[in-house]
């Protein structure tokens, strides 16, 4: 059974490394991978994140800590002073607690919050579901644009917009309610950091909506790509940085650093990729209802 739990971090880290390699290759070429490949990169992570819907909260939260335990304990660095044992709970705070009795403080803070506050898991489920819907639909949305299916593009766009606003707003709400007294997160600074992340994503989506209402398609494309990048970065890059950079930081400083920079990293990379691929420079064609597709430049992916 112990070996099976080790398959969790090994699989996650392996997929992350593969994802980075494939993503950098396409970023360098400035071309768009097939839709199935984009979904293969995103959907499995979303299904794993949705474990709070189909697993007991103690196991779901303990799996989160378990992903980081091997790396954080092997390379503690500046976080060594913040490696602490689980607090007194009925369940261990990590699925790998049998080999790693200490964990970085912010992972324990997450576990305690999810298992001790009855309201938090319910909000967390809605937060993850909404963000998962948006992240999974974004590649399809861009595919619909490339193939001139504009009516479906509009419908999916509305679903994405609502999911983004609701999902990220619930995330900030959780930080406002739960983070101010937790020094492992940085206390009040964590609320500020999540507020900045929320503003970057919702602000981009709002500008995209404003521009499309003005029929300014080119600026609409730019801000929705930036919204996708910020959302993608705040989910994927946050977890990658927490995995490989924690040794550089204390618990609180690491948490704040990941929260403040990952949305910006995602936005900048997606924006760069869209420019490199010629997506921004291309004129969007207006497609008649009877037409099934239009010629469109290769888009990007990370």
LINGI-V683617 format. One line per field, one symbol per residue. phi: phi as a letter, one per 30 degrees, with the letter a starting at -180 (. if undefined). psi: psi as a letter, one per 20 degrees, with the letter a starting at -180 (. if undefined). burial: I if it has 9 or more other ideal C-beta (glycine too) atoms within 8 Angstrom, else O. A space follows every 10 residues. Layout:
phi->???
psi->???
burial->???
This chain:
phi->.edddddddd dddddddddd dddddddddi ccddeddddd dceedddddd eddbbeddde dddddddcee ddddbdhdde dcdbdeddbd bddbdcddcb dcbdeddded ddddcccddd dddeededdd ddeddddeed eddddecicd ddeddddddd eddddddddd ddeddddccd ccddcjiddd dddddddedd dddddddddd ddddicdddd eddddddedd ddddcddedd dddccdddbd edddeddddd cddddddddd dddddddidd ddddddcded dcabdbdedb ac
psi->hghhhhhfhg gggghggggg ggghghgghk rprqghhghh hgghhghghj hihjqqhhgg hhhghhhhgg ghhhmhciih ijoqrqrorh qqiqikhhhn iqqphhhhgg ggghiiohhg hghggggggg hggghhhggh ghghghjjmh ghggghgggg ggggggghhh ghgghghiih johhijchhh ggghhggghg ghgghghggg hhhjknhghg gghhghgggg ggghfghghg ghgiihiirr gghggggghh hhhggggggh gghhghijgh hqppqopqhi phrqpqqpar q.
burial->OOOOIIOIIO OIIOIIOOII OIIOOIIOOI OIOOOOIIIO IIIIIIOOII IIOOIOIIII IIIIIIIIII IIIOOIOIIO OIIOOIOOIO OIIIIIIOOI OOIIIIIIII IIIIIOOOOI IOIIIIIIII IIIIIIIIII IIIIIIIIII OOIOOIIOII IOIIIIIIII IIIIIIOIII OIOIIIIOII IOIIIIIIOI IIOIIOIIIO IIOOOOIOII IIIIIIIIII IIIIIIIIII IIIOIIIOII IIIIIIIIII IIIIIIIIII IIIIIIIIII OOOOOOIOOO OOOOOIOIII II
